[in-house]
Amino acid sequence: MTSTHLPFTPDWLFWRYPWLLALLALLPLVAWWRGGSRRRGALLYSDVATVASAAKSAIHWPALLPLLRMLALAALIIACARPQRADESSRTYAEGIAIQMVVDVSSSMRDEDLSVSGKRFTRLDVVKSVFRDFVLGRGSDLPGRPNDLIGMIRFARFADSVCPLTLDRSHLNRLIAETQTAIPNSPDDGTAIGDGLALAAERMKDLKRYSGSGDQYKITSRVIILLTDGENNAGEIEPLKAGELAATLGLKVYTILAGTGAMSAFGRRAVDDRELKQIAELTGGRYFHATDAAALREIYAEIDRLERTKTEERRFERYGELAAPWLLTAFACLALHTTFAATWLRRTP
């Protein structure tokens, strides 16, 4: 999900009524008419001594009052033209997918049959690498899932929700790196597929359909990707029962069987994948079998193509009025004109 912040950036300055600015060209004509064409009035005095003393004490700035009048008139014209600033904003609306990754960490995930290019990697190492590419993106086949809520559940004998559904990729990446398999023959070892799937369904059940401000982020699909390398042999919930629960909640489950088979005293034997197929069919998902790292990557790429998010950017404009400073300038000039004309710049005809 793209950020839902609203960055407003000043874009341009324009005028609501630009034709009014043509009146500014008439101001010199008004100034000439006010100053040159008017005749001064005259008064007759029997004694001009009083007038002479008043003239000596007055300040003579003959151009200041006309200048204040012209400035006030110019500021009023500009204010009436309504200067405005257009601010542009954008908000991204995303239709995201909630993806719960359910990963088998039983001791059999230490098998190295998914190794690639002659290098020795455990099944879990390969799964973690492809899972990380699926989330963060790597190459054109796995562009990443930046707009999706992704959580992680690990299971061996017991299921554990290690990461809630989140957009925090750094936190999820750290938990992927820290994931380890159970110790062979330890009390924690086993494969509780049903418990892991049921826990994922429970985490999805109360997920809100909308998040963010308003409907900026809408969850249109809820998906579980269940990866295991064996058959259910632990836990309290049968895998099919967990699959029925997921189907009831409207959750789509993609099941992945990883590896070339289970080790036994007589070599490798095929894993019974019927329950995984039934769960996928029951929930409207798909079943996959990955026998090497390239196949596993292709499986995640196929899921990536099947479950894509939709984003839409909407742009808005808002307008800020800039006439107020010009109105204040006009009023200030008029106030100064009135004050000076009545005091220091008073003129006696």
HUNOR-V473385 format. One record per pair of residues at least 4 apart in sequence whose C-alpha atoms are under 7 Angstrom apart, sorted by sequence separation. I is the first residue (numbers start at 1). J is the second residue. D is the distance in Angstrom with one decimal. If there is no record, write none. Layout:
# HUNOR-V473385
I,J,D
I,J,D
This chain:
# HUNOR-V473385
26,30,6.4
27,31,6.1
28,32,6.1
29,33,6.1
30,34,6.1
31,35,6.0
32,36,5.4
33,37,5.3
34,38,6.3
48,52,6.1
49,53,6.3
50,54,6.3
51,55,6.2
52,56,6.3
53,57,6.6
54,58,6.5
63,67,6.1
64,68,6.2
65,69,6.3
66,70,6.2
67,71,6.1
68,72,6.1
69,73,6.2
70,74,6.1
71,75,6.1
72,76,6.2
73,77,6.3
74,78,6.3
75,79,6.1
76,80,6.1
77,81,6.3
78,82,6.8
79,83,6.9
105,109,6.1
115,119,6.1
121,125,5.8
122,126,6.5
123,127,6.2
124,128,6.0
125,129,6.2
126,130,6.2
127,131,5.9
128,132,6.0
129,133,6.3
130,134,6.1
131,135,6.3
132,136,5.9
133,137,4.7
138,142,5.4
139,143,6.2
155,159,4.1
168,172,6.5
169,173,5.9
170,174,6.2
171,175,6.4
172,176,6.2
173,177,6.3
174,178,6.3
175,179,6.3
185,189,6.0
192,196,6.3
193,197,6.2
194,198,6.0
195,199,6.1
196,200,6.3
197,201,6.3
198,202,6.2
199,203,6.2
200,204,6.3
201,205,6.1
211,215,6.9
212,216,5.9
237,241,6.7
238,242,6.4
239,243,6.1
240,244,6.1
241,245,6.3
242,246,6.3
243,247,6.2
244,248,6.1
245,249,6.4
246,250,6.3
247,251,5.6
263,267,5.7
264,268,5.8
273,277,6.4
274,278,6.2
275,279,6.1
276,280,6.3
277,281,6.2
278,282,5.9
279,283,6.2
280,284,6.0
281,285,6.0
291,295,6.4
292,296,6.4
293,297,6.2
294,298,6.2
295,299,6.2
296,300,6.4
297,301,6.2
298,302,6.1
299,303,6.3
300,304,6.0
301,305,6.3
302,306,6.2
303,307,6.0
304,308,6.3
323,327,6.3
324,328,6.2
325,329,6.1
326,330,6.2
327,331,6.2
328,332,6.0
329,333,6.2
330,334,6.3
331,335,6.0
332,336,6.1
333,337,6.0
334,338,6.1
335,339,6.1
336,340,5.9
337,341,5.9
338,342,6.2
339,343,6.2
340,344,5.4
341,345,5.0
342,346,5.2
115,120,5.4
121,126,6.5
133,138,5.3
137,142,5.2
138,143,5.9
154,159,5.8
155,160,6.0
184,189,6.2
210,215,6.0
212,217,6.1
237,242,6.7
246,251,5.1
263,268,4.6
264,269,6.9
280,285,4.5
281,286,6.6
290,295,5.1
340,345,5.1
341,346,4.7
115,121,4.9
137,143,4.4
138,144,6.9
153,159,6.9
154,160,5.3
182,188,6.3
183,189,6.5
211,217,5.4
262,268,5.3
263,269,6.5
280,286,5.0
290,296,4.9
340,346,6.8
115,122,6.8
137,144,3.5
153,160,5.6
154,161,6.5
182,189,5.4
210,217,5.7
211,218,6.7
261,268,5.5
262,269,5.3
280,287,5.7
112,120,6.3
114,122,6.9
134,142,5.6
136,144,4.7
153,161,4.4
154,162,6.9
210,218,4.7
261,269,5.3
262,270,6.4
112,121,5.5
114,123,5.7
133,142,6.5
135,144,5.0
136,145,6.5
152,161,6.3
153,162,5.7
163,172,6.8
209,218,5.9
210,219,6.2
261,270,4.8
262,271,6.3
112,122,4.3
113,123,6.9
134,144,5.5
135,145,5.2
152,162,5.9
153,163,6.9
209,219,5.1
261,271,5.6
277,287,5.5
111,122,5.3
112,123,5.7
133,144,6.8
152,163,5.0
276,287,6.8
288,299,6.8
110,122,4.8
111,123,5.7
114,126,6.9
151,163,5.2
152,164,6.7
109,122,6.6
110,123,5.8
151,164,4.8
109,123,5.0
110,124,6.5
151,165,4.0
109,124,5.4
150,165,4.8
151,166,6.2
149,165,5.2
150,166,5.4
149,166,4.9
150,167,6.7
149,167,5.3
148,167,6.7
255,276,5.9
255,280,6.1
156,182,6.9
254,280,5.7
253,280,5.5
223,251,5.8
224,252,6.2
225,253,5.9
226,254,6.1
227,255,6.0
228,256,6.4
229,257,5.3
222,251,5.5
223,252,4.9
224,253,4.7
225,254,4.8
226,255,4.8
227,256,4.7
228,257,5.3
229,258,4.8
158,188,6.9
222,252,6.6
223,253,5.9
224,254,6.2
225,255,6.0
226,256,6.1
227,257,6.0
228,258,6.1
229,259,6.0
253,283,5.8
157,188,5.3
227,258,7.0
252,283,5.0
254,285,4.9
255,286,6.5
256,287,6.0
257,288,6.3
258,289,6.1
259,290,6.1
260,291,5.2
156,188,6.6
157,189,5.2
230,262,6.8
251,283,6.5
252,284,5.6
253,285,4.9
254,286,5.0
255,287,4.9
256,288,4.8
257,289,4.7
258,290,4.9
259,291,4.9
156,189,5.5
157,190,4.1
252,285,5.2
254,287,5.9
255,288,6.2
256,289,5.6
257,290,6.2
258,291,6.2
259,292,6.8
156,190,4.8
157,191,5.3
158,192,6.3
156,191,4.7
157,192,5.2
240,275,6.6
247,282,6.5
155,191,7.0
156,192,5.8
159,195,6.0
239,275,7.0
243,279,5.1
247,283,4.7
155,192,6.4
159,196,5.0
246,283,6.8
193,232,5.3
240,279,6.2
243,282,7.0
191,231,6.8
192,232,5.5
195,235,5.8
231,271,6.7
243,283,7.0
132,173,6.7
155,196,5.8
191,232,5.3
192,233,6.2
194,235,6.9
195,236,6.6
230,271,6.1
231,272,6.6
191,233,5.4
192,234,4.5
195,237,5.4
27,70,6.9
153,196,6.9
190,233,6.5
191,234,5.5
192,235,4.7
194,237,5.0
190,234,5.8
194,238,4.9
198,242,4.9
205,249,6.7
194,239,3.8
197,242,5.9
201,246,5.5
193,239,5.9
153,200,7.0
128,176,6.3
194,242,5.5
105,154,6.3
24,74,6.3
98,148,5.8
99,149,6.1
100,150,5.7
101,151,6.0
102,152,6.0
103,153,6.3
104,154,6.0
105,155,5.8
106,156,4.5
96,147,5.7
97,148,5.0
98,149,4.7
99,150,4.8
100,151,4.8
101,152,4.7
102,153,4.7
103,154,5.0
104,155,5.2
105,156,5.4
96,148,5.1
97,149,6.3
98,150,5.9
99,151,6.4
100,152,5.8
101,153,6.0
102,154,5.8
103,155,6.4
104,156,6.1
94,147,7.0
21,77,6.6
20,77,6.7
21,78,6.5
21,81,6.6
20,81,5.5
18,81,5.7
17,81,4.6
16,81,6.0
17,82,6.4
15,81,6.1
16,82,5.3
15,82,5.6
16,83,6.3
15,83,4.5
14,83,5.9
15,84,5.9
14,84,5.5
13,84,5.8
14,85,6.4
13,85,4.6
109,181,6.6
12,85,5.8
13,86,6.5
12,86,5.6
107,181,5.5
10,85,7.0
11,86,5.8
105,180,6.7
106,181,5.6
107,182,5.0
10,86,6.4
11,87,5.5
105,181,4.6
106,182,5.2
107,183,5.8
10,87,4.8
11,88,6.4
105,182,6.2
107,184,5.1
157,234,5.6
158,235,6.6
9,87,5.7
10,88,6.8
157,235,6.3
8,87,6.0
9,88,5.9
8,88,5.8
9,89,7.0
8,89,4.9
7,89,5.9
107,189,6.3
6,89,6.1
7,90,7.0
106,189,5.6
6,90,6.2
106,190,5.6
6,91,6.1
106,191,6.1
4,91,6.0
4,92,6.2
2,92,6.2
1,94,5.9
102,196,6.5
1,96,7.0
102,197,6.9
100,200,6.4
109,229,6.8
96,217,6.7
98,219,6.7
94,216,6.3
95,217,5.9
96,218,6.0
97,219,5.4
93,216,4.5
94,217,4.9
95,218,4.7
96,219,4.8
97,220,6.0
98,221,6.4
99,222,6.1
100,223,6.3
101,224,6.0
102,225,6.0
103,226,6.2
104,227,6.1
92,216,6.8
93,217,5.8
94,218,6.3
95,219,5.7
96,220,6.1
97,221,5.0
98,222,4.8
99,223,4.8
100,224,4.7
101,225,5.0
102,226,4.7
103,227,5.1
104,228,4.9
95,220,6.0
97,222,5.9
98,223,6.1
99,224,5.7
100,225,6.3
101,226,6.3
102,227,6.2
103,228,6.4
1,146,6.0
2,147,6.4
114,259,6.3
1,147,3.4
113,259,6.3
1,148,6.3
113,260,6.7
142,301,5.7
141,301,5.7
147,309,6.9
134,300,6.7
126,293,6.3
130,297,5.9
114,291,6.5
115,292,6.9
116,293,6.4
114,292,4.4
115,293,6.7
114,293,5.4
97,309,6.4
96,309,5.1
95,309,5.7
96,310,6.8
95,310,5.0
94,310,5.8
95,311,6.0
94,311,4.2
93,311,5.7
94,312,6.2
92,311,6.9
93,312,5.1
92,312,5.8
93,313,6.1
92,313,4.4
91,313,5.8
92,314,6.3
90,313,6.7
91,314,5.5
90,314,5.7
91,315,6.6
90,315,4.4
89,315,5.7
90,316,6.1
89,316,5.2
88,316,5.8
89,317,6.2
88,317,4.6
87,317,5.6
88,318,6.6
86,317,6.5
87,318,5.3
86,318,5.8
87,319,6.1
86,319,4.6
85,319,5.6
86,320,6.5
84,319,6.3
85,320,5.1
84,320,5.5
85,321,6.7
84,321,4.7
83,321,6.4
84,322,5.3
82,321,7.0
83,322,5.2
82,322,6.9
83,323,5.8
82,323,5.5
79,323,4.6
79,326,5.4
78,326,6.8
79,327,6.0
76,326,6.7
75,326,5.1
76,327,6.1
75,327,6.5
75,329,6.4
76,330,5.9
75,330,5.2
72,329,6.9
73,330,6.8
72,330,4.0
71,330,6.9
72,331,6.9
72,333,5.3
71,333,6.8
72,334,6.2
69,333,7.0
68,333,5.4
69,334,6.8
68,334,6.9
68,337,6.0
65,337,5.8
59,344,5.7
60,345,6.7
58,344,5.9
59,345,5.8
58,345,6.5
43,349,6.8
42,349,5.8
41,349,5.8
40,349,6.8
